[in-house]
Amino acid sequence: MARSDISQQSPLVPFDWVITPAGGGPAKICPGPSLILGTFAAINAAAGLASLVLGSRRVIRMLTCGMLGKPDSKAWGYMWIVNLALQLGANVVVALLIKSTPGYLSTFSVGELVLFFTTRPRLGWMFLSLAQFLSNPTVFGTPKQSTWWSSALSCSLAEVLQQIIAMYFMGRTAAFAAPRGYYKVWTQEYAILPSGAHLM
């Protein structure tokens, strides 16, 4: 069978998830890909900027009345748990909102969507690490040398764990795409694939 036949007859993505209007009513218009990606980008940028403010040791000390945010704090050793819980908790809330939206039927579970959302990019750890480095470019080192040190460490550790979780879906995607020529970007086979395959 030719590659063009395969691309027309097989699914474009490794998931058989479907969201359709319920009740046989008129088709509802979904936002376009550019609007969806733009929304993700705006949320990520806002969260990244918020992490710079809320991740500052001085702000943390002020908000907790001096209980946290001390210069010699080793709180990053356990605060990554809070960071990871907040990220996964947000995934759960979004997945529940999608599943409970009236007027639609969906074929994916909340758990699948929560795991899938771990593959999305996050900027907070990058913003905090960059702030730590720029505030002390010569010695990228001790908790006393930057107001963002502890937050950068805990956020980066939580990000590593989320990327480990995301490897499940990344692996499924790669195993699906590789035999279909999705990664052979220099060939004619790739050129005739649908745009959805190119995007993946």
Backbone as a printed PyTorch tensor [residue, N CA C, xyz], in Angstrom:
tensor([[[  0.8480,  -1.1980,   0.0000],
         [  0.0000,   0.0000,   0.0000],
         [  0.8790,   1.2410,   0.0000]],

        [[  0.5550,   2.2190,  -0.8190],
         [  1.3390,   3.4390,  -0.9120],
         [  1.1780,   4.2730,   0.3470]],

        [[  2.2000,   5.1090,   0.5840],
         [  2.1560,   5.9540,   1.7750],
         [  0.9550,   6.8930,   1.7470]],

        [[  0.5660,   7.3720,   0.5730],
         [ -0.5840,   8.2720,   0.4820],
         [ -1.8630,   7.5570,   0.8820]],

        [[ -1.9610,   6.2660,   0.5230],
         [ -3.1350,   5.4940,   0.9230],
         [ -3.1730,   5.3170,   2.4330]],

        [[ -1.9920,   5.0510,   3.0130],
         [ -1.9330,   4.8820,   4.4610],
         [ -2.3620,   6.1530,   5.1670]],

        [[ -1.8660,   7.3060,   4.6810],
         [ -2.1790,   8.5640,   5.3410],
         [ -3.6500,   8.9030,   5.2530]],

        [[ -4.3390,   8.4100,   4.2100],
         [ -5.7580,   8.7010,   4.0740],
         [ -6.6200,   7.7470,   4.8850]],

        [[ -6.1320,   6.5030,   5.1060],
         [ -6.9710,   5.5060,   5.7470],
         [ -6.6970,   5.3340,   7.2310]],

        [[ -5.5250,   5.6920,   7.7050],
         [ -5.2040,   5.5120,   9.1100],
         [ -5.3620,   6.8280,   9.8530]],

        [[ -5.5310,   6.7670,  11.1670],
         [ -5.6670,   8.0090,  11.9350],
         [ -4.3750,   8.8170,  11.8940]],

        [[ -4.5170,  10.1250,  12.0890],
         [ -3.3530,  11.0070,  12.0350],
         [ -2.6010,  11.0670,  13.3520]],

        [[ -3.2610,  10.7440,  14.4480],
         [ -2.6460,  10.8080,  15.7710],
         [ -2.8380,   9.4700,  16.4750]],

        [[ -2.0040,   9.1870,  17.4740],
         [ -2.0690,   7.8760,  18.1190],
         [ -3.1930,   7.7180,  19.1320]],

        [[ -4.1170,   8.6550,  19.1980],
         [ -5.2050,   8.5870,  20.1640],
         [ -6.5380,   8.5900,  19.4220]],

        [[ -7.4720,   7.7830,  19.8650],
         [ -8.7840,   7.7370,  19.2140],
         [ -9.7940,   8.6010,  19.9700]],

        [[ -9.3340,   9.7030,  20.5260],
         [-10.1990,  10.5860,  21.2990],
         [-11.0980,  11.3890,  20.3770]],

        [[-12.3550,  11.5390,  20.7990],
         [-13.3280,  12.2820,  20.0060],
         [-14.1430,  13.1710,  20.9430]],

        [[-14.3810,  14.3980,  20.5220],
         [-15.3260,  15.2850,  21.2070],
         [-16.3570,  15.7030,  20.1710]],

        [[-17.6230,  15.3640,  20.4370],
         [-18.6850,  15.6750,  19.4870],
         [-19.8590,  16.3340,  20.2100]],

        [[-20.6370,  17.1610,  19.5000],
         [-21.8420,  17.7300,  20.1070],
         [-22.8310,  16.6280,  20.4630]],

        [[-23.4360,  16.7330,  21.6150],
         [-24.4100,  15.7420,  22.0650],
         [-25.8190,  16.1570,  21.6580]],

        [[-26.6920,  15.1880,  21.5290],
         [-28.0990,  15.4600,  21.2980],
         [-28.4710,  15.7240,  19.8600]],

        [[-27.5400,  15.5750,  18.9440],
         [-27.8620,  15.7420,  17.5300],
         [-28.2050,  17.1590,  17.1250]],

        [[-27.8080,  18.1430,  17.9240],
         [-28.0820,  19.5350,  17.5910],
         [-27.1500,  20.0330,  16.5050]],

        [[-27.2320,  21.3160,  16.1960],
         [-26.3430,  21.8810,  15.1680],
         [-24.8860,  21.8180,  15.6080]],

        [[-24.0060,  21.6570,  14.6510],
         [-22.5800,  21.5800,  14.9410],
         [-22.1010,  22.8770,  15.5790]],

        [[-21.2930,  22.7380,  16.5910],
         [-20.7570,  23.9140,  17.2750],
         [-19.3780,  24.2310,  16.7210]],

        [[-19.0960,  25.4970,  16.6270],
         [-17.8240,  25.9270,  16.0530],
         [-16.7570,  25.9430,  17.1410]],

        [[-15.6830,  25.1860,  16.9090],
         [-14.5700,  25.1600,  17.8500],
         [-13.5630,  26.2480,  17.4750]],

        [[-12.8310,  26.7690,  18.4580],
         [-11.8110,  27.7710,  18.1230],
         [-10.7240,  27.1570,  17.2490]],

        [[-10.1110,  27.9570,  16.4240],
         [ -9.0690,  27.4920,  15.5300],
         [ -7.7790,  27.1630,  16.2620]],

        [[ -6.8830,  26.4280,  15.5990],
         [ -5.6080,  26.0570,  16.2320],
         [ -4.7880,  27.2570,  16.6930]],

        [[ -4.7830,  28.3420,  15.9040],
         [ -3.9820,  29.5080,  16.2890],
         [ -4.5110,  30.1380,  17.5730]],

        [[ -5.8330,  30.1610,  17.7410],
         [ -6.4150,  30.7180,  18.9650],
         [ -6.1000,  29.8240,  20.1610]],

        [[ -6.1840,  28.5120,  19.9630],
         [ -5.8830,  27.5710,  21.0530],
         [ -4.4200,  27.6990,  21.4710]],

        [[ -3.5010,  27.6930,  20.4960],
         [ -2.0780,  27.8050,  20.8070],
         [ -1.7620,  29.1710,  21.4100]],

        [[ -2.4360,  30.2120,  20.9220],
         [ -2.2300,  31.5430,  21.4880],
         [ -2.6740,  31.6190,  22.9370]],

        [[ -3.7730,  30.9300,  23.2600],
         [ -4.2460,  30.8890,  24.6420],
         [ -3.2390,  30.1890,  25.5370]],

        [[ -2.7190,  29.0470,  25.0700],
         [ -1.6890,  28.3370,  25.8360],
         [ -0.4660,  29.2250,  26.0530]],

        [[ -0.0440,  29.9390,  25.0090],
         [  1.1390,  30.7970,  25.1140],
         [  0.9100,  31.9230,  26.1140]],

        [[ -0.2740,  32.5450,  26.0620],
         [ -0.5720,  33.6560,  26.9780],
         [ -0.6080,  33.1730,  28.4250]],

        [[ -1.2260,  32.0160,  28.6540],
         [ -1.2990,  31.4700,  30.0150],
         [  0.0960,  31.1320,  30.5200]],

        [[  0.9170,  30.5370,  29.6570],
         [  2.2800,  30.1890,  30.0500],
         [  3.1050,  31.4170,  30.3800]],

        [[  2.9740,  32.4620,  29.5690],
         [  3.7270,  33.6840,  29.8250],
         [  3.2840,  34.3260,  31.1400]],

        [[  1.9740,  34.3580,  31.3760],
         [  1.4650,  34.9410,  32.6210],
         [  1.9360,  34.1370,  33.8360]],

        [[  1.8900,  32.7950,  33.7270],
         [  2.3450,  31.9450,  34.8360],
         [  3.8430,  32.1140,  35.0620]],

        [[  4.6090,  32.2360,  33.9670],
         [  6.0500,  32.4260,  34.1010],
         [  6.3950,  33.7280,  34.7890]],

        [[  5.7040,  34.8050,  34.4130],
         [  5.9430,  36.1000,  35.0570],
         [  5.5080,  36.0800,  36.5180]],

        [[  4.3820,  35.4080,  36.7930],
         [  3.9170,  35.3080,  38.1810],
         [  4.9280,  34.5430,  39.0340]],

        [[  5.5900,  33.5420,  38.4250],
         [  6.5740,  32.7580,  39.1840],
         [  7.7540,  33.6280,  39.6110]],

        [[  8.0970,  34.6460,  38.8090],
         [  9.1930,  35.5420,  39.1880],
         [  8.8470,  36.3450,  40.4400]],

        [[  7.5780,  36.7470,  40.5320],
         [  7.1530,  37.5250,  41.7020],
         [  6.9770,  36.6110,  42.9090]],

        [[  6.1710,  35.5560,  42.7290],
         [  5.8600,  34.6710,  43.8540],
         [  7.0280,  33.7780,  44.2400]],

        [[  8.0110,  33.6330,  43.3340],
         [  9.1820,  32.8100,  43.6440],
         [ 10.2990,  33.5790,  44.3190]],

        [[ 10.1450,  34.8770,  44.4630],
         [ 11.1670,  35.6780,  45.1200],
         [ 11.1710,  35.4080,  46.6130]],

        [[ 12.3750,  35.2260,  47.1810],
         [ 12.4880,  34.9600,  48.6120],
         [ 11.9010,  36.1060,  49.4270]],

        [[ 12.0970,  37.3310,  48.9690],
         [ 11.5890,  38.4800,  49.7200],
         [ 10.0580,  38.4920,  49.7480]],

        [[  9.4360,  38.1800,  48.6070],
         [  7.9720,  38.1450,  48.5520],
         [  7.4330,  37.0120,  49.4140]],

        [[  8.0850,  35.8590,  49.3350],
         [  7.6520,  34.7060,  50.1490],
         [  7.7430,  35.0470,  51.6280]],

        [[  8.8340,  35.6930,  52.0230],
         [  9.0020,  36.0650,  53.4330],
         [  7.9210,  37.0430,  53.8590]],

        [[  7.5680,  37.9820,  52.9810],
         [  6.5370,  38.9660,  53.3200],
         [  5.1630,  38.2980,  53.4280]],

        [[  4.8380,  37.4080,  52.4660],
         [  3.5250,  36.7580,  52.4660],
         [  3.3330,  35.7930,  53.6340]],

        [[  4.4260,  35.2130,  54.1210],
         [  4.3260,  34.2340,  55.2200],
         [  4.7290,  34.8370,  56.5590]],

        [[  4.8180,  36.1640,  56.6180],
         [  5.1820,  36.8650,  57.8520],
         [  6.5040,  36.3680,  58.4390]],

        [[  7.4590,  36.0820,  57.5600],
         [  8.7950,  35.6920,  57.9950],
         [  8.9850,  34.2190,  58.2670]],

        [[  7.9240,  33.4180,  58.1730],
         [  8.0640,  31.9830,  58.4560],
         [  8.8770,  31.2770,  57.3710]],

        [[  8.7090,  31.6970,  56.1150],
         [  9.4330,  31.0930,  54.9990],
         [ 10.2320,  32.1730,  54.2820]],

        [[ 11.0680,  31.7550,  53.3460],
         [ 11.8440,  32.7050,  52.5580],
         [ 13.1080,  33.1860,  53.2260]],

        [[ 13.6560,  32.4030,  54.1550],
         [ 14.8940,  32.7990,  54.8200],
         [ 16.0920,  32.5450,  53.9060]],

        [[ 17.1320,  33.3740,  54.0190],
         [ 18.2730,  33.2650,  53.1060],
         [ 18.9400,  31.8840,  53.0910]],

        [[ 18.9910,  31.2010,  54.2200],
         [ 19.6660,  29.9040,  54.2720],
         [ 18.6780,  28.7390,  54.1880]],

        [[ 17.5050,  28.9790,  53.6450],
         [ 16.4530,  27.9670,  53.6050],
         [ 16.8180,  26.7930,  52.7090]],

        [[ 16.4690,  25.6110,  53.1570],
         [ 16.6130,  24.3860,  52.3700],
         [ 15.2310,  23.8500,  51.9710]],

        [[ 14.2390,  24.7450,  51.9560],
         [ 12.8570,  24.3290,  51.6990],
         [ 12.6580,  23.7500,  50.3130]],

        [[ 13.5550,  24.0640,  49.3690],
         [ 13.4100,  23.5140,  48.0200],
         [ 13.4260,  21.9860,  48.0480]],

        [[ 14.0250,  21.3950,  49.0730],
         [ 14.1110,  19.9370,  49.1700],
         [ 12.7610,  19.2520,  49.3280]],

        [[ 11.7370,  20.0000,  49.7610],
         [ 10.3960,  19.4240,  49.8470],
         [  9.3290,  20.2800,  49.1490]],

        [[  9.6550,  21.5370,  48.8600],
         [  8.6520,  22.3970,  48.2160],
         [  8.3570,  21.9880,  46.7700]],

        [[  9.2160,  21.1860,  46.1710],
         [  8.9210,  20.6900,  44.8290],
         [  7.6470,  19.8650,  44.8390]],

        [[  7.3270,  19.2470,  45.9760],
         [  6.0950,  18.4520,  46.0840],
         [  4.8790,  19.3650,  45.9130]],

        [[  4.9260,  20.5380,  46.5390],
         [  3.8360,  21.5070,  46.4060],
         [  3.7210,  21.9710,  44.9580]],

        [[  4.8640,  22.2710,  44.3510],
         [  4.8800,  22.7210,  42.9650],
         [  4.2910,  21.6570,  42.0380]],

        [[  4.7170,  20.4180,  42.2090],
         [  4.2060,  19.3280,  41.3810],
         [  2.7160,  19.1130,  41.6140]],

        [[  2.2900,  19.1780,  42.8710],
         [  0.8700,  18.9960,  43.1850],
         [  0.0130,  20.0970,  42.5660]],

        [[  0.5080,  21.3250,  42.5740],
         [ -0.2410,  22.4260,  41.9670],
         [ -0.3740,  22.2340,  40.4580]],

        [[  0.7020,  21.8070,  39.8060],
         [  0.6520,  21.5880,  38.3550],
         [ -0.3110,  20.4560,  38.0050]],

        [[ -0.1840,  19.3230,  38.6990],
         [ -1.0670,  18.1900,  38.4100],
         [ -2.5080,  18.5090,  38.8180]],

        [[ -2.6640,  19.2540,  39.9010],
         [ -4.0040,  19.6620,  40.3200],
         [ -4.6810,  20.5420,  39.2890]],

        [[ -3.9120,  21.4640,  38.6980],
         [ -4.4600,  22.3050,  37.6320],
         [ -4.8680,  21.4570,  36.4330]],

        [[ -4.0680,  20.4330,  36.1180],
         [ -4.4180,  19.5210,  35.0280],
         [ -5.7480,  18.8180,  35.3010]],

        [[ -5.9410,  18.4040,  36.5480],
         [ -7.1810,  17.7200,  36.9240],
         [ -8.3750,  18.6620,  36.7640]],

        [[ -8.2310,  19.9020,  37.2210],
         [ -9.3310,  20.8670,  37.1330],
         [ -9.7100,  21.1050,  35.6680]],

        [[ -8.7080,  21.3180,  34.8150],
         [ -8.9850,  21.5640,  33.3990],
         [ -9.6350,  20.3450,  32.7530]],

        [[ -9.1250,  19.1450,  33.0710],
         [ -9.6970,  17.9260,  32.5040],
         [-11.1470,  17.7350,  32.9430]],

        [[-11.4330,  18.0140,  34.2060],
         [-12.8070,  17.8960,  34.7030],
         [-13.7240,  18.9130,  34.0320]],

        [[-13.2220,  20.1280,  33.8140],
         [-14.0300,  21.1450,  33.1340],
         [-14.3590,  20.7210,  31.7110]],

        [[-13.3710,  20.1480,  31.0200],
         [-13.6120,  19.7030,  29.6450],
         [-14.6250,  18.5690,  29.6230]],

        [[-14.4590,  17.6080,  30.5310],
         [-15.3690,  16.4530,  30.5520],
         [-16.7810,  16.8320,  30.9740]],

        [[-16.9180,  17.8580,  31.8020],
         [-18.2420,  18.2060,  32.3300],
         [-18.9390,  19.3090,  31.5470]],

        [[-18.3120,  19.7870,  30.4570],
         [-18.9530,  20.8360,  29.6610],
         [-20.2410,  20.3100,  29.0420]],

        [[-21.3840,  20.9260,  29.3100],
         [-22.6480,  20.4090,  28.7740],
         [-22.7170,  20.5400,  27.2530]],

        [[-23.4170,  19.5860,  26.6420],
         [-23.6230,  19.6370,  25.1980],
         [-22.5940,  18.8960,  24.3800]],

        [[-21.6480,  18.1780,  25.0520],
         [-20.6180,  17.4510,  24.3200],
         [-20.4680,  16.0370,  24.8610]],

        [[-20.1050,  15.1270,  23.9850],
         [-19.7230,  13.7720,  24.3630],
         [-18.2470,  13.6000,  24.0350]],

        [[-17.4920,  12.9770,  24.9580],
         [-16.0590,  12.7720,  24.7240],
         [-15.7050,  11.3250,  25.0340]],

        [[-14.6710,  10.8360,  24.3480],
         [-14.2820,   9.4290,  24.4890],
         [-13.0380,   9.2410,  25.3470]],

        [[-12.4520,  10.2980,  25.8570],
         [-11.2570,  10.1520,  26.6890],
         [-11.6240,  10.2640,  28.1570]],

        [[-10.7800,   9.6970,  29.0110],
         [-11.0170,   9.7710,  30.4490],
         [-10.2790,  10.9700,  31.0370]],

        [[-10.6850,  11.3650,  32.2270],
         [-10.0230,  12.4770,  32.9170],
         [ -8.5640,  12.1350,  33.1690]],

        [[ -8.2950,  10.8940,  33.5830],
         [ -6.9190,  10.4710,  33.8520],
         [ -6.0280,  10.5820,  32.6260]],

        [[ -6.5430,  10.1650,  31.4620],
         [ -5.7660,  10.2710,  30.2280],
         [ -5.4440,  11.7210,  29.9080]],

        [[ -6.4150,  12.5860,  30.0860],
         [ -6.2030,  13.9970,  29.7710],
         [ -5.2200,  14.6400,  30.7470]],

        [[ -5.2860,  14.2580,  32.0190],
         [ -4.3460,  14.7800,  33.0140],
         [ -2.9160,  14.4120,  32.6240]],

        [[ -2.7000,  13.1530,  32.2410],
         [ -1.3690,  12.7200,  31.8190],
         [ -0.9460,  13.4140,  30.5220]],

        [[ -1.8880,  13.5850,  29.6080],
         [ -1.5850,  14.2460,  28.3410],
         [ -1.1390,  15.6910,  28.5610]],

        [[ -1.7610,  16.3720,  29.5270],
         [ -1.4180,  17.7700,  29.7970],
         [ -0.0050,  17.9330,  30.3580]],

        [[  0.5950,  16.8540,  30.8780],
         [  1.9760,  16.9780,  31.3550],
         [  2.9480,  17.2090,  30.1970]],

        [[  2.5100,  16.9570,  28.9620],
         [  3.3940,  17.1650,  27.8060],
         [  3.4320,  18.6220,  27.3640]],

        [[  2.5580,  19.4670,  27.8970],
         [  2.5370,  20.8580,  27.4480],
         [  3.7610,  21.5920,  27.9890]],

        [[  4.2270,  22.5920,  27.2670],
         [  5.3920,  23.3540,  27.7530],
         [  5.0330,  24.2310,  28.9410]],

        [[  5.9880,  24.3980,  29.8330],
         [  5.8340,  25.2760,  31.0020],
         [  7.0710,  26.1770,  31.0710]],

        [[  6.8710,  27.4450,  31.4060],
         [  7.9620,  28.4110,  31.3720],
         [  8.4600,  28.8470,  32.7430]],

        [[  7.7170,  28.5440,  33.7900],
         [  8.0720,  29.0360,  35.1190],
         [  9.4760,  28.6550,  35.5450]],

        [[  9.8570,  27.3990,  35.3410],
         [ 11.1860,  26.9550,  35.7600],
         [ 12.2760,  27.6670,  34.9670]],

        [[ 11.9880,  27.9630,  33.6850],
         [ 12.9760,  28.6830,  32.8750],
         [ 13.1430,  30.1190,  33.3690]],

        [[ 12.0200,  30.7830,  33.6620],
         [ 12.0710,  32.1610,  34.1350],
         [ 12.8570,  32.2490,  35.4460]],

        [[ 12.5650,  31.3220,  36.3650],
         [ 13.2330,  31.3510,  37.6700],
         [ 14.7180,  31.0320,  37.5480]],

        [[ 15.0610,  30.0540,  36.7140],
         [ 16.4750,  29.6990,  36.5330],
         [ 17.2360,  30.8470,  35.8840]],

        [[ 16.6180,  31.5100,  34.9100],
         [ 17.2680,  32.6440,  34.2560],
         [ 17.4510,  33.8010,  35.2400]],

        [[ 16.4220,  34.0440,  36.0650],
         [ 16.5260,  35.1190,  37.0580],
         [ 17.6370,  34.8150,  38.0520]],

        [[ 17.7530,  33.5540,  38.4740],
         [ 18.8210,  33.1570,  39.3940],
         [ 20.1830,  33.3850,  38.7580]],

        [[ 20.3230,  32.9880,  37.5070],
         [ 21.6150,  33.1240,  36.8370],
         [ 21.9800,  34.5950,  36.6110]],

        [[ 21.0170,  35.3900,  36.1510],
         [ 21.3000,  36.7980,  35.8620],
         [ 21.5650,  37.6110,  37.1280]],

        [[ 20.9820,  37.1840,  38.2490],
         [ 21.2210,  37.9150,  39.4920],
         [ 22.5810,  37.5780,  40.0870]],

        [[ 23.1850,  36.4870,  39.6100],
         [ 24.4980,  36.0910,  40.0980],
         [ 25.2270,  35.3450,  38.9850]],

        [[ 25.6500,  36.0160,  37.9260],
         [ 26.2050,  35.3360,  36.7660],
         [ 27.5560,  34.6800,  37.0040]],

        [[ 28.2960,  35.1060,  38.0290],
         [ 29.6390,  34.5550,  38.2180],
         [ 29.6410,  33.2850,  39.0380]],

        [[ 28.8150,  33.2110,  40.0510],
         [ 28.7550,  32.0050,  40.8910],
         [ 27.3110,  31.5510,  40.9510]],

        [[ 26.9640,  30.5410,  40.1510],
         [ 25.5840,  30.0360,  40.1200],
         [ 25.4650,  29.0430,  41.2570]],

        [[ 25.3030,  29.6000,  42.4840],
         [ 25.5670,  28.6700,  43.5350],
         [ 24.7990,  28.5700,  44.7950]],

        [[ 24.9300,  29.4360,  45.7410],
         [ 24.4290,  29.1420,  47.0690],
         [ 23.1110,  29.8600,  47.3200]],

        [[ 22.2770,  29.3200,  48.2400],
         [ 20.9840,  29.9350,  48.5280],
         [ 21.0840,  31.4000,  48.9390]],

        [[ 22.2040,  31.8290,  49.5350],
         [ 22.3360,  33.2090,  49.9980],
         [ 22.6130,  34.1790,  48.8560]],

        [[ 22.9680,  33.6690,  47.6810],
         [ 23.4140,  34.5540,  46.6150],
         [ 22.3010,  35.0040,  45.6750]],

        [[ 21.0990,  34.4690,  45.7930],
         [ 20.0140,  34.9130,  44.9320],
         [ 18.6810,  34.7520,  45.6240]],

        [[ 17.8080,  35.7090,  45.3550],
         [ 16.4680,  35.6500,  45.9390],
         [ 15.6020,  34.5720,  45.2900]],

        [[ 16.0440,  34.0330,  44.1260],
         [ 15.2490,  33.0260,  43.4130],
         [ 15.8440,  31.6180,  43.4960]],

        [[ 16.9090,  31.4440,  44.2410],
         [ 17.6280,  30.1710,  44.2520],
         [ 16.7280,  28.9920,  44.6300]],

        [[ 16.0850,  29.0660,  45.7770],
         [ 15.2700,  27.9510,  46.2610],
         [ 14.0930,  27.6700,  45.3410]],

        [[ 13.4290,  28.7270,  44.8730],
         [ 12.2900,  28.5460,  43.9760],
         [ 12.7150,  27.9290,  42.6500]],

        [[ 13.8620,  28.3550,  42.1250],
         [ 14.3630,  27.8060,  40.8670],
         [ 14.6490,  26.3120,  41.0080]],

        [[ 15.2330,  25.9070,  42.1280],
         [ 15.5330,  24.4920,  42.3420],
         [ 14.2670,  23.6540,  42.4590]],

        [[ 13.3190,  24.0980,  43.2860],
         [ 12.1040,  23.3030,  43.4950],
         [ 11.2660,  23.2320,  42.2270]],

        [[ 11.1810,  24.3420,  41.4940],
         [ 10.3990,  24.3620,  40.2620],
         [ 11.0490,  23.4850,  39.1910]],

        [[ 12.3810,  23.5150,  39.1100],
         [ 13.0800,  22.6920,  38.1190],
         [ 12.9390,  21.2110,  38.4360]],

        [[ 12.9970,  20.8510,  39.6970],
         [ 12.8340,  19.4460,  40.0820],
         [ 11.4310,  18.9580,  39.7500]],

        [[ 10.4230,  19.7860,  40.0310],
         [  9.0480,  19.4170,  39.6830],
         [  8.8940,  19.2690,  38.1770]],

        [[  9.5860,  20.1060,  37.4100],
         [  9.5200,  20.0230,  35.9450],
         [ 10.1330,  18.7220,  35.4440]],

        [[ 11.2570,  18.3090,  36.0190],
         [ 11.8840,  17.0380,  35.6190],
         [ 10.9180,  15.8780,  35.8510]],

        [[ 10.2430,  15.8700,  36.9830],
         [  9.3010,  14.7870,  37.2800],
         [  8.1050,  14.8110,  36.3270]],

        [[  7.6410,  15.9970,  35.9540],
         [  6.5430,  16.0710,  34.9890],
         [  6.9820,  15.5830,  33.6100]],

        [[  8.2310,  15.8640,  33.2490],
         [  8.7320,  15.3700,  31.9650],
         [  8.8630,  13.8510,  31.9710]],

        [[  9.1950,  13.2740,  33.1130],
         [  9.2450,  11.8110,  33.2180],
         [  7.8440,  11.2290,  33.0170]],

        [[  6.8370,  11.8500,  33.6290],
         [  5.4540,  11.4070,  33.4420],
         [  5.0450,  11.5570,  31.9740]],

        [[  5.4700,  12.6590,  31.3540],
         [  5.0970,  12.9390,  29.9640],
         [  5.7050,  11.9490,  28.9810]],

        [[  6.7520,  11.2350,  29.3980],
         [  7.3980,  10.2770,  28.4940],
         [  6.4430,   9.1810,  28.0370]],

        [[  5.4010,   8.9040,  28.8100],
         [  4.4100,   7.8920,  28.4130],
         [  3.7510,   8.2890,  27.0930]],

        [[  3.2230,   9.5210,  27.0310],
         [  2.5640,   9.9720,  25.8040],
         [  3.5610,  10.2880,  24.6970]],

        [[  4.7210,  10.8030,  25.0650],
         [  5.7450,  11.0650,  24.0550],
         [  6.1770,   9.7620,  23.3750]],

        [[  6.3280,   8.7120,  24.1840],
         [  6.7050,   7.4150,  23.6300],
         [  5.6270,   6.8520,  22.7170]],

        [[  4.3720,   6.9780,  23.1380],
         [  3.2680,   6.5180,  22.2890],
         [  3.2320,   7.2730,  20.9690]],

        [[  3.4720,   8.5630,  21.0420],
         [  3.4540,   9.3850,  19.8310],
         [  4.5770,   8.9910,  18.8840]],

        [[  5.7820,   8.8290,  19.4290],
         [  6.9240,   8.4620,  18.5910],
         [  6.7380,   7.0810,  17.9730]],

        [[  6.2190,   6.1270,  18.7510],
         [  6.0020,   4.7730,  18.2290],
         [  4.9490,   4.7560,  17.1350]],

        [[  3.9860,   5.6540,  17.2090],
         [  2.9540,   5.7480,  16.1830],
         [  3.4790,   6.4440,  14.9370]],

        [[  4.2370,   7.5230,  15.1350],
         [  4.6220,   8.3790,  14.0180],
         [  5.7930,   7.8350,  13.2020]],

        [[  6.7600,   7.2180,  13.8580],
         [  7.9770,   6.8000,  13.1600],
         [  7.7130,   5.8500,  11.9900]],

        [[  6.9340,   4.7720,  12.1670],
         [  6.7200,   3.8760,  11.0300],
         [  5.8630,   4.4770,   9.9140]],

        [[  5.1960,   5.5950,  10.1810],
         [  4.3580,   6.2390,   9.1620],
         [  5.0940,   7.3490,   8.4150]],

        [[  6.3640,   7.5240,   8.6860],
         [  7.1520,   8.5080,   7.9620],
         [  6.9830,   9.9320,   8.4290]],

        [[  6.4220,  10.1500,   9.6180],
         [  6.1710,  11.5090,  10.0870],
         [  7.4570,  12.2790,  10.3710]],

        [[  8.5570,  11.5710,  10.6070],
         [  9.8090,  12.2340,  10.9530],
         [ 10.7860,  12.3050,   9.7820]],

        [[ 10.4200,  11.7790,   8.6250],
         [ 11.2990,  11.8130,   7.4540],
         [ 11.0310,  13.0990,   6.6630]],

        [[ 11.3930,  14.2030,   7.2820],
         [ 11.0120,  15.5060,   6.7390],
         [ 11.6960,  15.8400,   5.4170]],

        [[ 12.7010,  15.0990,   5.0410],
         [ 13.4210,  15.3890,   3.8020],
         [ 12.9290,  14.5540,   2.6250]],

        [[ 11.8870,  13.7450,   2.8100],
         [ 11.4370,  12.8340,   1.7580],
         [ 10.1310,  13.3010,   1.1250]],

        [[  9.8070,  12.7110,  -0.0180],
         [  8.5470,  12.9790,  -0.7050],
         [  7.3790,  12.4010,   0.0890]],

        [[  7.6280,  11.3010,   0.7800],
         [  6.5680,  10.6900,   1.6000],
         [  6.0540,  11.6680,   2.6500]],

        [[  6.9710,  12.4070,   3.2410],
         [  6.5710,  13.3830,   4.2480],
         [  5.7570,  14.5150,   3.6170]],

        [[  6.1210,  14.9150,   2.4260],
         [  5.4640,  16.0440,   1.7590],
         [  3.9850,  15.7500,   1.4910]],

        [[  3.6130,  14.4820,   1.2610],
         [  2.2240,  14.1800,   0.9240],
         [  1.3900,  13.8660,   2.1620]],

        [[  1.9900,  13.8690,   3.3330],
         [  1.2120,  13.6370,   4.5410],
         [  0.3170,  14.8350,   4.8240]],

        [[ -0.8260,  14.6370,   5.4730],
         [ -1.7220,  15.7610,   5.8100],
         [ -1.0460,  16.7120,   6.8090]],

        [[ -1.5630,  17.9180,   6.9020],
         [ -0.9530,  18.9320,   7.7690],
         [ -0.9920,  18.5300,   9.2330]],

        [[ -2.0120,  17.7480,   9.6330],
         [ -2.0840,  17.2820,  11.0070],
         [ -0.8920,  16.4140,  11.3850]],

        [[ -0.4410,  15.6000,  10.4500],
         [  0.7250,  14.7580,  10.6690],
         [  1.9880,  15.6170,  10.7640]],

        [[  2.0730,  16.6550,   9.9350],
         [  3.2280,  17.5540,  10.0000],
         [  3.2800,  18.2520,  11.3550]],

        [[  2.1430,  18.6600,  11.8550],
         [  2.1010,  19.3510,  13.1350],
         [  2.5730,  18.4500,  14.2650]],

        [[  2.1580,  17.1780,  14.2290],
         [  2.5680,  16.2570,  15.2890],
         [  4.0500,  15.9620,  15.2060]]])
